[in-house]
Amino acid sequence: MSKHSFTLIENEWITLSDGTRLSARIWMPDGADANPVPAVLEYLPYRKRGGTNARDESTYPVFAAAGIAGVRVDIRGSGESDGVIDGEYTPRELSDGCELIAWIAAQPWSNGNVGMMGISWGGFNCLQVAALKPPALKAVISIASTVDRYNDDIHYKNGTHLSAQLSWAATMLAYQSRSPDPALVGDRWKDMWLERLENEPYFMEEWLEHQRRDAFWEHGSICEDFEGFPVPAMVIAGWADGYRNTPMKASEGLGGKVKALIGPWVHKYPHFAWPKPRADFHGEAIAWWNHWLRGEETGAEALPQMRAFILDGPKPALRRNADPGFWVAKETWSQPDMQTFYIDQFGSLNEGMPIAGAHDHNAYLKSPLDTGTASGEWFTLKPDAEMAGDQRIDDAGSLTFETAPLTQAVDYLGQPVLTVELACDADWANLAVRLVDIHPDGSATRVTFGVLNLAHRDGNAEPKPMEKGKKTRVELVLDACGYRFGAGHRIRLSLSTAYWPMILPAPSDPGLTLDLASLGLALPKLGDHKRITMPEPANPDPLPKYIEHTSGSTSRRVERDMTTGQTHYHIYEDGGLTEHPDTGLATQDIRDETWTIAADDPLSMTGISTWTCIAKRENWSVKTVSVSRIACTATEWLTSASVTAFEGETQIFEKTFEETRVPRDFM
């Protein structure tokens, strides 16, 4: 493959049909005007300058050297683009995306074929824009994304309320409060900034109005019309991330249009993700684009439908830099055959939990409400305490069952399924289920988990109360996993009625009575496969190095107050103050978040997330401080927020989103 020289266009204004100008950073292969090239669009609200520039600079120069233009655009109201953001994946955002694709295809340097890619927000909207069928969009690469916005995103999961919803609302409030760069937009920077500060929404208010799977979540969920999805999609995820289900769901829904890849990774691009091994994302992507955007025979169309890394018993650790395991390929993906375990195949019950009525196969389970502090983040950015820790901490508050030591290794790939008959003396309650690998030394690795609000047992669109005291059959599908349980290890099943702070508690804490004789766990067999070797990146450290003015720091602490009975979960993330050597812009983001609950009172739950965002260069500095809160009563969710902005040391803006009280909708 010949290497192209290229030119970086630091800022290009793209004018939409309504006159709004969006800001783009473009890596352009030289000579494209004479020999047009394909282009790849990435379209985000995270700021191409002072936001995603490091990861952009790790990839788009490589694409441009391969003769593929990279076009990185700030969504309306973010970075240097005009206007104010109006929500997540809104019709206006997706319509703007279609206009961007048409603009790219019409440029004299374009061969008319456009790809779209991204991770997280960009992974979502590339699938969503593709579903609208813009003619020039020929293929996508979607990383850490979803096909179902209700069940596989950061808001709700099987009717449970993820604490990550507040965390993400706080993040977006902070991100959208940041100033555009005067070096790009000129003297109008302050007017643009004040317009955003005055008009940016607090997303939590809207999200809380949609606690069930309604039209709000159906919008942008491509599972609503898999048959209508028009283009080939490479769908990538990591086992350590919350979006691990998407490659399988996309493969099952879209069939041969999808090539899936699942590694051991957190929420990062595969060429610099942790834990290792990494994947040669650049090589994969260039082959994909050259086939679908140039018509070259690169082998991209002949890839196996599913490639996955099977974890081979990684141990819990303070930091998991590399996970043991092996790569497998399956030519086609379909629902796997299942191996089912029943109660008599498990060797023991957790002696720490009382098993009332065990003689008649009934067990009463009521976990302390702070069970779950070893859960880690719903979506993970680092392989440290953001990943699930040693599960013995959470197993102390759970009902557990485990096999005898295995005489030989067993391999699984897919989504486990738990079935059980249970009774509840309230309208609803939460159930959390974890699959755990018990190592010979007793350490416990979470393999996967699932959660269910029992009011959503028959679906998420029309939750309904439990019939109090009546035994009800429940099926809970756990998240996908690829895992080998080694010889000498035990398979443990852990059940709890709390999984805090990952999910927020129901308004009452009735406990559950489980019929143990009905308990079944179906595990997905790996089945026919090939062992494969996945090339790793040629550059083991691809992210550019910037000027570090202050170093970053991270902290996660669990504090139990033995006098008040409260448990506090503290998160502190300081990215450090770093300066881009070419632009002179220095930025720093600090997250300080605390969740609190009393182990016997679900209405004591509170969360507060404070973000401080700083940007500066010589003779200019700005800062915003945003605070987002959630609490609850038996009948309502309570949320509020505030944003304060400073130019230099002078406060220039303050806004409060007064407390909103939203009725709890079976949640």
For each residue, the residues with C-beta under 8 A, 3 or more apart:
1: 66 286
2: 67
3: 65 66
4: 29 30 31 64 65 66 67
5: 29 30 65
6: 27 28 29 30 61 64 65
7: 27 28 30
8: 25 26 27 28 61
9: 12 24 25 26 27 28
10: 25 184 583
11: 23 24 25 80 184
12: 9 23 24 25 26
13: 21 22 23 24
14: 21 22 23 24 73 100 103
15: 19 20 21 22
16: 19 20 21 22 96 99
17: 99
18:
19: 15 16
20: 15 16 76 81 82 83 96
21: 13 14 15 16 81 82
22: 13 14 15 16 73 74 75 76 81 82 96 100
23: 11 12 13 14 48 73 74 79 80 81 184
24: 9 11 12 13 14 48 71 72 73 74
25: 8 9 10 11 12 48 49 56 71 72
26: 8 9 12 69 70 71 72
27: 6 7 8 9 60 61 63 64 69 70
28: 6 7 8 9 32 64 69 109
29: 4 5 6 32 37 64 65 67 68 69
30: 4 5 6 7
31: 4 34 35
32: 28 29 35 36 37 69 109 110
33: 36 108 109
34: 31
35: 31 32
36: 32 33 108 109 110 111 112
37: 29 32 67 68 69 109 110 111
38: 67 68 69 110 111 113 114 115 289 293 294
39: 68 69 70 71 104 107 110 113 114 115
40: 63 68 69 70 71 114 115 116 117 289
41: 71 73 97 100 101 104 114 115 116 117 126
42: 56 70 71 72 73 116 117 118 122
43: 73 75 97 100 116 118 122 125 126 129
44: 48 51 52 72 73 74 75 78 118 121 122
45: 74 75 77 78 79 85 121 172 175 176
46: 51 52 78 79 121 175
47: 50 51 52 74 78 79 175 178
48: 23 24 25 44 51 52 53 56 72 73 74 79 80
49: 25 53 79 80 181 184 580 583 585
50: 47 53 178 181 580 585 587 615
51: 44 46 47 48 79 175 587
52: 44 46 47 48 55 56 72
53: 48 49 50 56 57 580
54: 57 58 543 544 546
55: 52 58 59 269 272 543
56: 25 42 48 52 53 59 60 70 72
57: 53 54 60 61 543 544
58: 54 55 62 269 271 272 542 543 544
59: 55 56 62 63 70 269 271 281 282 285
60: 27 56 57 63 64 70 72
61: 6 8 27 57 64 65
62: 58 59 65 66 282 286
63: 27 40 59 60 66 68 69 70 282 285 286 289
64: 4 6 27 28 29 60 61 67 68 69 70
65: 3 4 5 6 29 61 62
66: 1 3 4 62 63 286 290
67: 2 4 29 37 38 64
68: 29 37 38 39 40 63 64 286 289 290 293
69: 26 27 28 29 32 37 38 39 40 63 64 104 109 110
70: 26 27 39 40 42 56 59 60 63 64
71: 24 25 26 39 40 41 42 100 104
72: 24 25 26 42 44 48 52 56 60
73: 14 22 23 24 41 42 43 44 48 81 100
74: 22 23 24 44 45 47 48 78 79 80 81
75: 22 43 44 45 78 79 81 85 93 96
76: 20 22 81 82 83 84 85 86 92 93 96
77: 45 81 82 83 84 85 86 176 196 200
78: 44 45 46 47 74 75 81 85 175 176
79: 23 45 46 47 48 49 51 74 75 180
80: 11 23 48 49 74 180 181 184 185
81: 20 21 22 23 73 74 75 76 77 78
82: 20 21 22 76 77 192
83: 20 76 77
84: 76 77 195 196 199 200
85: 45 75 76 77 78 93 176 200 201
86: 76 77 90 92 93 201
87: 90 93 201 203 206
88: 93 121 172 203 220
89: 93 94 124 125 128 149 219 220
90: 86 87 93 94
91: 94 95 219
92: 76 86 95 96
93: 75 76 85 86 87 88 89 90 96 97 125
94: 89 90 91 97 98 125 128 129 132 220
95: 91 92 98 99
96: 16 20 22 75 76 92 93 99 100
97: 41 43 93 94 100 101 116 125 128 129 134
98: 94 95 101 102 129 132 134
99: 16 17 95 96 102 103
100: 14 22 41 43 71 73 96 97 103 104
101: 41 97 98 104 105 114 116 129 134 136 137
102: 98 99 105 106 134 135 136
103: 14 99 100 106 107
104: 39 41 69 71 100 101 107 110 114 136
105: 101 102 110 112 113 114 135 136
106: 102 103 110
107: 39 103 104 110
108: 33 36
109: 28 32 33 36 37 69
110: 32 36 37 38 39 69 104 105 106 107 113 114
111: 36 37 38 293 294
112: 36 105 136
113: 38 39 105 110 136 138 292 293 294
114: 38 39 40 41 101 104 105 110 134 136 137 138 293
115: 38 39 40 41 137 138 139 140 141 288 289 292 293
116: 40 41 42 43 97 101 126 129 130 137 140 141
117: 40 41 42 122 123 126 140 141 142 143 285
118: 42 43 44 121 122 123 124 125 126 141 142 143 145
119: 122 123 143 144 145 267 268 269
120: 123 124 143 144 145 243 267 379
121: 44 45 46 88 118 124 125
122: 42 43 44 117 118 119 125 126
123: 117 118 119 120 126 127 142 143 144 145 243
124: 89 118 120 121 127 128 142 145 146 149 153 220
125: 43 89 93 94 97 118 121 122 128 129
126: 41 43 116 117 118 122 123 129 130 140 141 142 145
127: 123 124 130 131 140 142 145 147 222 229 233
128: 89 94 97 124 125 131 132 220 222
129: 43 94 97 98 101 116 125 126 132 134 137
130: 116 126 127 133 134 137 140 229 230 231 233
131: 127 128 222 225 228 229 230
132: 94 98 128 129
133: 130 137 230
134: 97 98 101 102 114 129 130 137
135: 102 105
136: 101 102 104 105 112 113 114
137: 101 114 115 116 129 130 133 134 140 231
138: 113 114 115 231 232 292 293
139: 115 231 232 233 234 288 289 292 293
140: 115 116 117 126 127 130 137 231 232 233 234
141: 115 116 117 118 126 233 234 236 285 288
142: 117 118 123 124 126 127 145 233 234 235 236 246 250
143: 117 118 119 120 123 235 236 237 269 270
144: 119 120 123 236 237 238 241 243 246 267 379
145: 118 119 120 123 124 126 127 142 235 237 243 246
146: 124 149 152 153 221 243 245 246
147: 127 152 221 222 223 226 246 249 250 253
148: 151 152 153 217 221 223 249
149: 89 124 146 152 153 155 217 218 219 220 221
150: 153 155 156 213 217 221 460
151: 148 156 157 158 213 460
152: 146 147 148 149 157 242 243 245 246 249
153: 124 146 148 149 150
154: 162 164 165 167 168 242 378 379
155: 149 150 162 164 165 168 207
156: 150 151 159 160 161 162 165 211 460 667
157: 151 152 160 162 451 503
158: 151 450 451 452 453 456 460 476
159: 156 212 452 453 455 456 460 463 666 667
160: 156 157 430 451 452 453 503 504 667
161: 156 165 211 503 504 637 667
162: 154 155 156 157 165 378 502 503 504
163: 166 167 378 500 501 502 503 504 595 607
164: 154 155 167 168 242 377 378 379 502
165: 154 155 156 161 162 168 169 204 207
166: 163 169 170 204 607 609 628 629 630 639
167: 154 163 164 170 171 593 607 609
168: 154 155 164 165 171 172 203
169: 165 166 172 173 202 203 204 207 628 641
170: 166 167 173 174 591 593 609 610 611 626 627 628 641
171: 167 168 174 175 591 609 611
172: 45 88 168 169 175 176 203
173: 169 170 176 177 200 202 203 611 626 628 641 643
174: 170 171 177 178 589 611 613 624 626
175: 45 46 47 51 78 171 172 178 613
176: 45 77 78 85 172 173 196 200
177: 173 174 196 197 200 613 624 626 643 645
178: 47 50 174 175 613 615 622 624
179: 189 190 192 193 615 622
180: 79 80 184 185 189 192 193
181: 49 50 80 184 185 189 583 585 615
182: 185 186 187 189 620
183: 583 584 585 617
184: 10 11 23 49 80 180 181
185: 80 180 181 182 188 189 192
186: 182 189
187: 182 190
188: 185 191 192
189: 179 180 181 182 185 186 192 193
190: 179 187 193 194 647
191: 188 194 195
192: 82 179 180 185 188 189 195 196
193: 179 180 189 190 196 197 622 645
194: 190 191 197 198 652 653
195: 84 191 192 198 199
196: 77 84 176 177 192 193 199 200
197: 177 193 194 200 624 643 645 653 655
198: 194 195 653 655
199: 84 195 196
200: 77 84 85 173 176 177 196 197 643
201: 85 86 87 205 206
202: 169 173 205 628 639 641 657
203: 87 88 168 169 172 173 206 207
204: 165 166 169 207 208 628 630 639 641 660
205: 201 202 208 209 639 657 660 662
206: 87 201 203 209 210 216
207: 155 165 169 203 204 210
208: 204 205 211 637 639 660 662
209: 205 206 216 662
210: 206 207 214 216 217
211: 156 161 208 664 665 666 667
212: 159 456 460 461 462 463 665 666
213: 150 151 217 218 459 460 461
214: 210 217 218 461
215: 218 219
216: 206 209 210 219
217: 148 149 150 210 213 214 220 221
218: 149 213 214 215 221 224
219: 89 91 149 215 216
220: 88 89 94 124 128 149 217
221: 146 147 148 149 150 217 218 224
222: 127 128 131 147 225 226 229 253
223: 147 148 226 249 253
224: 218 221
225: 131 222 228 229
226: 147 222 223 229 253 254
227:
228: 131 225
229: 127 130 131 222 225 226 233 254 257
230: 130 131 133
231: 130 137 138 139 140 257 292
232: 138 139 140 257 258 259 292 301
233: 127 130 139 140 141 142 229 250 254 257 258 259
234: 139 140 141 142 258 259 260 261 284 285 288
235: 142 143 145 246 247 250 251 258 259 260 261
236: 141 142 143 144 247 260 261 262 263 270
237: 143 144 145 241 243 244 245 246 247 261 262 263 265
238: 144 241 243 244 262 263 264 265 266 267 268 270 273
239: 244 262 263 264 265 309 311 481 482
240: 264 265 266 274 275 320 380 383 387
241: 144 237 238 244 265 266 267 379 380
242: 152 154 164 267 377 378 379 380
243: 120 123 144 145 146 152 237 238 246 267 379
244: 237 238 239 241 247 262 479 480 481
245: 146 152 237 248 249 415 479 480
246: 142 144 145 146 147 152 235 237 243 249 250
247: 235 236 237 244 250 251 258 260 261 262 306 480
248: 245 251 252 260 306 333 414 415 480
249: 147 148 152 223 245 246 252 253
250: 142 147 233 235 246 247 253 254 258 260
251: 235 247 248 254 255 258 260 305 306 333
252: 248 249 255 333 334 335
253: 147 222 223 226 249 250
254: 226 229 233 250 251 257 258
255: 251 252 258
256: 305
257: 229 231 232 233 254
258: 232 233 234 235 247 250 251 254 255 305
259: 232 233 234 235 300 303 304 305 307
260: 234 235 236 247 248 250 251 305 306 307 308 333
261: 234 235 236 237 247 270 279 284 307 308
262: 236 237 238 239 244 247 306 307 308 309 480 482
263: 236 237 238 239 270 273 277 278 279 308 309
264: 238 239 240 275 276 277 309 311 314 323 325
265: 237 238 239 240 241 268 270 273 274 275 278
266: 238 240 241 273 274 275 380 381 382 383 386 387
267: 119 120 144 238 241 242 243 379 380 381
268: 119 238 265 272 273 274 381
269: 55 58 59 119 143 272 273 281
270: 143 236 238 261 263 265 273 278 279 281 284
271: 58 59 278 279 280 281 282 537 539 542
272: 55 58 268 269 278 537 541 542 543
273: 238 263 265 266 268 269 270 278
274: 240 265 266 268 320 321 382 383
275: 240 264 265 266 314 320 321 322 323 383
276: 264 321 322 323
277: 263 264 309 322 534 536
278: 263 265 270 271 272 273 281 536 537
279: 261 263 270 271 284 534 535 536 537
280: 271 283 284 534 535 536 537 538
281: 59 269 270 271 278 284 285 537
282: 59 62 63 271 285 286 537
283: 280 286 287 535
284: 234 261 270 279 280 281 287 288
285: 59 63 117 141 234 281 282 288 289
286: 1 62 63 66 68 282 283 289 290
287: 283 284 290 291 298 299 300
288: 115 139 141 234 284 285 291 292 298 300
289: 38 40 63 68 115 139 285 286 292 293 294
290: 66 68 286 287 293 294 296 298 300
291: 287 288 294 295 296 297 298 299 300 301
292: 113 115 138 139 231 232 288 289 300
293: 38 68 111 113 114 115 138 139 289 290
294: 38 111 113 289 290 291
295: 291
296: 290 291
297: 291
298: 287 288 290 291
299: 287 291 302 303
300: 259 287 288 290 291 292 303
301: 232 291
302: 299
303: 259 299 300 307
304: 259 307 329 330 331 332 530 532
305: 251 256 258 259 260 330 331 332 333
306: 247 248 251 260 262 329 330 332 333
307: 259 260 261 262 303 304 327 328 329 330 532 534
308: 260 261 262 263 327 328 330 413 482
309: 239 262 263 264 277 323 325 326 327 328 482 534
310: 325 326 327 328 411 413 482 483 484 526
311: 239 264 314 323 324 325 447 481 482 483 484
312: 323 324 325 326 484 486
313: 324 437 439 445 484 485 486 489
314: 264 275 311 317 320 323 324 325 445
315: 439 443 445
316: 388 389 390 391 443 444 445
317: 314 320
318: 384 385
319: 383 384
320: 240 274 275 314 317 323 383 387
321: 274 275 276 383
322: 275 276 277
323: 264 275 276 309 311 312 314 320
324: 311 312 313 314
325: 264 309 310 311 312 314 482 484
326: 309 310 312 531
327: 307 308 309 310 531 532 533 534
328: 307 308 309 310 413 482 526 529 530 531 532
329: 304 306 307 529 530 532
330: 304 305 306 307 308 333 413 527 528 529 530
331: 304 305
332: 304 305 306
333: 248 251 252 260 305 306 330
334: 252
335: 252 414
336: 413 414 524 525 526 527
337: 524 525 527
338: 417 522 523 524 525
339: 410 412 522 523 525
340: 520 521 522 523
341: 345 346 403 491 493 520 521 522 523
342: 345 519 520
343: 346 361 401 516 517 519
344:
345: 341 342 403
346: 341 343 401 402 403 493
347: 402 403 404 490
348: 351 401 402
349: 353 355 358 363 399 400 401
350: 353 395 398 399 400 401
351: 348
352: 396
353: 349 350 365 397 398 399 400
354: 364
355: 349 358 363 364 399
356: 362 363 364
357: 360 361 362 363 364
358: 349 355 361 362 363 516
359:
360: 357
361: 343 357 358 515 516 517
362: 356 357 358 513 514 515 516
363: 349 355 356 357 358 399 513 514 516
364: 354 355 356 357 511 512 513 514
365: 353 398 399 495 496 497 511 512 513 514
366: 497 509 510 511 512
367: 371 397 398 496 497 498
368: 371 397 498 599 600
369: 498 500 505 509 597 598 599 600 601 602 605
370: 373 397 498 500 560 567 597 599
371: 367 368 394 396 397 398 496 497 498 499 500
372: 375 394 432 496 498 499 500 501 502 503
373: 370 393 394 500 501 558 567 569
374: 388 389 390 391 393 394 446
375: 372 388 394 446 449 499 501 502
376: 380 385 386 387 388 389 502
377: 164 242 380 381 386 387
378: 154 162 163 164 242 502
379: 120 144 154 164 241 242 243 267
380: 240 241 242 266 267 376 377 383 386 387
381: 266 267 268 377 386
382: 266 274 386 554
383: 240 266 274 275 319 320 321 380 386 387
384: 318 319 387 554 556
385: 318 376 389 554 556
386: 266 376 377 380 381 382 383 556
387: 240 266 320 376 377 380 383 384
388: 316 374 375 376 391 445 446
389: 316 374 376 385 393
390: 316 374 393 443 444 445
391: 316 374 388 394 395 434 436 444 445 446 492 494
392: 395 396 442 443 444
393: 373 374 389 390 396
394: 371 372 373 374 375 391 397 398 434 494 496 499
395: 350 391 392 398 400 436 444 492 494
396: 352 371 392 393
397: 353 367 368 370 371 394 496 498
398: 350 353 365 367 371 394 395 434 494 495 496
399: 349 350 353 355 363 365 494 495 496 514
400: 349 350 353 395 436 492 493 494 495
401: 343 346 348 349 350 492 493 519
402: 346 347 348 438 490 491 492 493
403: 341 345 346 347 406 490 491 492
404: 347 490
405: 440 487 488 489 490
406: 403 409 410 485 486 487 488 489 490 491
407: 487
408: 487
409: 406 484 485 486 487
410: 339 406 484 485
411: 310 483 484 525 526
412: 339 416 481 482 483 484 485 523 524 525 526
413: 308 310 328 330 336 481 482 483 524 525 526 527 529
414: 248 335 336 480 481 524 525
415: 245 248 477 478 479 480 481 524
416: 412 435 448 450 477 478 481 521 522 523 524
417: 338 475 476 477 478 521 522
418: 433 450 475 476 478 493 519 520 521 522
419: 473 474 475 476 518 519 520 522
420: 473 474 476 514 515 518 519 520
421: 471 472 473 474 514 515 518
422: 431 454 471 472 474 512 513 514 515
423: 466 469 470 471 472 512 513
424: 428 429 454 466 468 469 472 510 511 512 513
425: 468 469 510 511
426: 429 466 468 506 508 510
427: 455 465 466 468 666
428: 424 453 454 455 463 465 466 506 666 667
429: 424 426 453 454 466 497 506 508 509 510 511 512
430: 160 451 452 453 454 497 498 499 503 505 506
431: 422 451 452 454 474 476 495 496 497 512
432: 372 449 450 451 495 496 497 498 499 503
433: 418 449 450 451 452 476 478 493 494 495
434: 391 394 398 446 447 448 449 493 494 495 496
435: 416 446 447 448 449 478 481 491 492 493 494 521 523
436: 391 395 400 444 445 446 447 491 492 493 494
437: 313 444 445 447 483 485 489 490 491 492
438: 402 442 443 444 489 490 491 492
439: 313 315 442 443 444 445 489
440: 405 488 489
441:
442: 392 438 439
443: 315 316 390 392 438 439
444: 316 390 391 392 395 436 437 438 439 492
445: 313 314 315 316 388 390 391 436 437 439
446: 374 375 388 391 434 435 436 449
447: 311 434 435 436 437 481 483
448: 416 434 435 478 479 480 481 483
449: 375 432 433 434 435 446 478 479 499
450: 158 416 418 432 433 476 477 478 479
451: 157 158 160 430 431 432 433 476 499 502 503
452: 158 159 160 430 431 433 456 457 474 476
453: 158 159 160 428 429 430 456 463 506 666 667
454: 422 424 428 429 430 431 457 466 472 474
455: 159 427 428 463 464 465 466 666 667
456: 158 159 212 452 453 459 460 463 666
457: 452 454 472 474 475
458: 462 464
459: 213 456 462 463
460: 150 151 156 158 159 212 213 456 463
461: 212 213 214
462: 212 458 459
463: 159 212 428 453 455 456 459 460 665 666 667
464: 455 458 666
465: 427 428 455 666
466: 423 424 426 427 428 429 454 455 470 472
467: 470 472
468: 424 425 426 427
469: 423 424 425
470: 423 466 467
471: 421 422 423 515
472: 421 422 423 424 454 457 466 467
473: 419 420 421 518
474: 419 420 421 422 431 452 454 457
475: 417 418 419 457
476: 158 417 418 419 420 431 433 450 451 452
477: 415 416 417 450
478: 415 416 417 418 433 435 448 449 450 481
479: 244 245 415 448 449 450
480: 244 245 247 248 262 414 415 448
481: 239 244 311 412 413 414 415 416 435 447 448 478
482: 239 262 308 309 310 311 325 328 412 413 526
483: 310 311 411 412 413 437 447 448
484: 310 311 312 313 325 409 410 411 412
485: 313 406 409 410 412 437 489 491
486: 312 313 406 409 489
487: 405 406 407 408 409
488: 405 406 440
489: 313 405 406 437 438 439 440 485 486
490: 347 402 403 404 405 406 437 438
491: 341 402 403 406 435 436 437 438 485 523
492: 391 395 400 401 402 403 435 436 437 438 444
493: 341 346 400 401 402 418 433 434 435 436 521
494: 391 394 395 398 399 400 433 434 435 436
495: 365 398 399 400 431 432 433 434 514
496: 365 367 371 372 394 397 398 399 431 432 434 499
497: 365 366 367 371 429 430 431 432 509 511 512
498: 367 368 369 370 371 372 397 430 432 505
499: 371 372 375 394 430 432 449 451 496 502 503
500: 163 369 370 371 372 373 503 504 505 569 595 597 605
501: 163 372 373 375 504 569 595 597 607
502: 162 163 164 372 375 376 378 451 499
503: 157 160 161 162 163 372 430 432 451 499 500
504: 160 161 162 163 500 501 605 630 632
505: 369 430 498 500 509 597 602 605
506: 426 428 429 430 453 509 602 667
507: 602 603 632 633 634 635 664
508: 426 429 602 634
509: 366 369 429 497 505 506 600 602
510: 366 424 425 426 429
511: 364 365 366 424 425 429 497
512: 364 365 366 422 423 424 429 431 497
513: 362 363 364 365 422 423 424
514: 362 363 364 365 399 420 421 422 495 518 519
515: 361 362 420 421 422 471 518 519
516: 343 358 361 362 363 519
517: 343 361
518: 419 420 421 473 514 515
519: 342 343 401 418 419 420 514 515 516
520: 340 341 342 418 419 420
521: 340 341 416 417 418 435 493
522: 338 339 340 341 416 417 418 419
523: 338 339 340 341 412 416 435 491
524: 336 337 338 412 413 414 415 416
525: 336 337 338 339 411 412 413 414
526: 310 328 336 411 412 413 482 529
527: 330 336 337 413
528: 330
529: 328 329 330 413 526
530: 304 328 329 330
531: 326 327 328
532: 304 307 327 328 329
533: 327
534: 277 279 280 307 309 327
535: 279 280 283
536: 277 278 279 280 540
537: 271 272 278 279 280 281 282 540 542
538: 280
539: 271 542
540: 536 537
541: 272
542: 58 271 272 537 539
543: 54 55 57 58 272
544: 54 57 58
545:
546: 54 578 579 580 581
547: 578 579 580 581 586
548: 551 576 577 578
549: 576 577 578 579 586
550: 576 577 588
551: 548 576
552: 573 574 575 576
553: 572 574 576
554: 382 384 385 572 573 574
555: 570 571 572
556: 384 385 386 569 570 571 572
557: 568 569 570
558: 373 567 568 569 570
559: 567 568 570
560: 370 566 567 568
561: 564 565 566 567 568
562: 565
563:
564: 561 598
565: 561 562 598 599 600
566: 560 561 596 597 598 604
567: 370 373 558 559 560 561 596 597 598 599
568: 557 558 559 560 561 594 595 596
569: 373 500 501 556 557 558 594 595 596
570: 555 556 557 558 559 593 594
571: 555 556 591 592 593 594
572: 553 554 555 556 590 591 592 593
573: 552 554 590 591
574: 552 553 554 588 590 591
575: 552 578 588 589 590
576: 548 549 550 551 552 553 588
577: 548 549 550 586 587 588 614
578: 546 547 548 549 575 586 587 588
579: 546 547 549 584 585 586 617
580: 49 50 53 546 547 583 584 585 586
581: 546 547 584
582:
583: 10 49 181 183 580
584: 183 579 580 581 617 618
585: 49 50 181 183 579 580 615 616 617
586: 547 549 577 578 579 580 614 615 616 617
587: 50 51 577 578 613 614 615 616
588: 550 574 575 576 577 578 612 613 614
589: 174 575 611 612 613 614
590: 572 573 574 575 611 612 613
591: 170 171 571 572 573 574 609 610 611
592: 571 572 609 610 611 612
593: 167 170 570 571 572 607 608 609 610
594: 568 569 570 571 607 608
595: 163 500 501 568 569 605 606 607
596: 566 567 568 569 604 605 606 607
597: 369 370 500 501 505 566 567 601 602 604 605 606
598: 369 564 565 566 567 601 604
599: 368 369 370 565 567
600: 368 369 509 565
601: 369 597 598 604
602: 369 505 506 507 508 509 597 605 632
603: 507 632 633 634
604: 566 596 597 598 601
605: 369 500 504 505 595 596 597 602 631 632
606: 595 596 597 629 630 631
607: 163 166 167 501 593 594 595 596 629 630 631
608: 593 594 627 628 629 630
609: 166 167 170 171 591 592 593 627 628 629
610: 170 591 592 593 625 626 627 628
611: 170 171 173 174 589 590 591 592 624 625 626 627
612: 588 589 590 592 623 624 625
613: 174 175 177 178 587 588 589 590 623 624 626
614: 577 586 587 588 589 621 622 623
615: 50 178 179 181 585 586 587 621 622 623
616: 585 586 587 620 621 622
617: 183 579 584 585 586 620 621
618: 584
619:
620: 182 616 617
621: 614 615 616 617 647 648
622: 178 179 193 614 615 616 645 646 647 648
623: 612 613 614 615 645 646
624: 174 177 178 197 611 612 613 643 644 645 646
625: 610 611 612 643 644 646
626: 170 173 174 177 610 611 613 641 642 643 644
627: 170 608 609 610 611 641 642
628: 166 169 170 173 202 204 608 609 610 639 640 641
629: 166 606 607 608 609 638 639 640 641
630: 166 204 504 606 607 608 637 638 639
631: 605 606 607 637 638 639
632: 504 507 602 603 605 636 637 638 664
633: 507 603 636 638
634: 507 508 603 664
635: 507 663 664
636: 632 633 661 662 663 664
637: 161 208 630 631 632 661 662 663 664
638: 629 630 631 632 633 659 660 661
639: 166 202 204 205 208 628 629 630 631 659 660 662
640: 628 629 656 657 658 659 660
641: 169 170 173 202 204 626 627 628 629 656 657
642: 626 627 654 655 656 657
643: 173 177 197 200 624 625 626 653 654 655
644: 624 625 626 651 653 654
645: 177 193 197 622 623 624 651 652 653 654
646: 622 623 624 625 649 650 651 652
647: 190 621 622 650 652
648: 621 622
649: 646
650: 646 647
651: 644 645 646 654
652: 194 645 646 647
653: 194 197 198 643 644 645
654: 642 643 644 645 651
655: 197 198 642 643
656: 640 641 642
657: 202 205 640 641 642 660
658: 640
659: 638 639 640
660: 204 205 208 638 639 640 657
661: 636 637 638
662: 205 208 209 636 637 639
663: 635 636 637
664: 211 507 632 634 635 636 637 667
665: 211 212 463
666: 159 211 212 427 428 453 455 456 463 464 465
667: 156 159 160 161 211 428 453 455 463 506 664
